[in-house]
Amino acid sequence: MAETTTATQAPEAAPGAKKIGGWTMAAFAAPSAPLLALSLPSLIFLAPYFNEHLGLSLTTVSLVFLSARILDIIVDPMIGSFQDRSTPKMGRRRFWLAATTPFFMAIIWMVFIGLQPGSPPPLVAVCVLVMYALFASMTIAHLSWAGELLPDYHGRTRTLGAVQVAGMIGYVLMLLLPALVRGNGGDSVAAVHSMGYAALITLPVLVAICVLCVKEEKLPPQPHVSFRDTVKALLENKSLRFVLVPDFLIGVGYGVTGRLFLFLFRHYLGFTANSELLLLVYFVSGLIGIPFWTWLGRRIGKHRALQWGCIHAGIALALTPLIPKGELMIGLGALVIAGFSQSAGTMLVRSMMADVVDEDTAKTGGQRSGLFFGLMLTTSKVGLAVGPLAYVVLDMFGFEQALGAANTPTAMLALVLLFTGLPFVLNMLAAWWVRDYPLDERRQAELRAEIAARS
């Protein structure tokens, strides 16, 4: 690994650099809790719910979610670009975050609660597609605002670290909710309904806190750039490739491990009664690790911290099958270690993307945060969408998902290799890919100076 650049080697922050207190930062990050929490049930709980409660076949359910992911590739960058060119008086990011909320709440109610057994597949598909588009609108607005809130190198790490902390808190609470419902006699349908109600209660409150308590710096109207010129600028942007490629690789790794986690711990490691607890510990450890990766990014630079986070994640996951079977305390300790870097990739890559936006702004004169974060959201979703292909591979080797099923040694080996080998290779490739990332702290400070001089 190349020699690192510490914070002391970079230019001093400008005397008038913007500062934000802890309470204001918490208010800003708050909407991320329900937003990220909603990404979990759509991956884990909604598909079985549509199959068991609504009566849709697994093939139909797969087509519904696959269609939504394909549409995301087109829609997310368009949403970001449209937001960039809007000029509402209250600020473009605040406006779209607030304006999308009531529509998002309506579709949340429909998808999680309103759809009934026998609902026609086209209706279910439309609801899921609309939910994903509105989710993208809110997420792009919030992430774009995060990149603009504290526009210096370390300020972005702090802001997106806070966003990731809030999101992980929502993630953990959403994992606890089904367990609490089932512990009180509820079934899987009641668990999904409870997730919908939790989102409907928390989302408008936390968005209102963010919009009312945090001011957005007004930016000038963005120049219209043709589709052809936009594509050309993106293809020529070397720094963008440094960010989108690891974002995709990390997304694929998350998609595979997330879908195979319960299979590995139930079928191979023998934790039939404690697998959900171990999954919860894994995510809680990711939450605890965020301050460390934020500090490391300040100390050695974001892309160097990302490299170490990927290396840690790859090695930790590769060693997971060595946990003694059925030994709960050892399993808990191992997942505390393995989960520690679970949030590092997402947080650091997003912070790096905000710096890429600066490079584009210095070159083109446009502040296109929405477009760039829309592209990032697309690569993340596409990466996660690759995860279900692991089911196809397991099926080819005859793996049986039912608890107590007598899987062959070949099927179990396929499960272990998919869970360990693929994420290990992807994380190491992501760490290697960013080795020459050019936007360190010094270069980002130069870009901000260029932007300020042009303004």
Helices and strands as residue ranges (DSSP letters): G 7-9, H 22-29, H 32-44, H 46-52, H 58-85, H 92-109, I 110-114, H 121-149, H 153-183, H 188-213, H 227-236, H 238-263, I 264-268, H 275-300, H 302-319, G 320-322, H 328-339, H 344-364, H 369-386, H 389-396, H 409-433, H 441-454
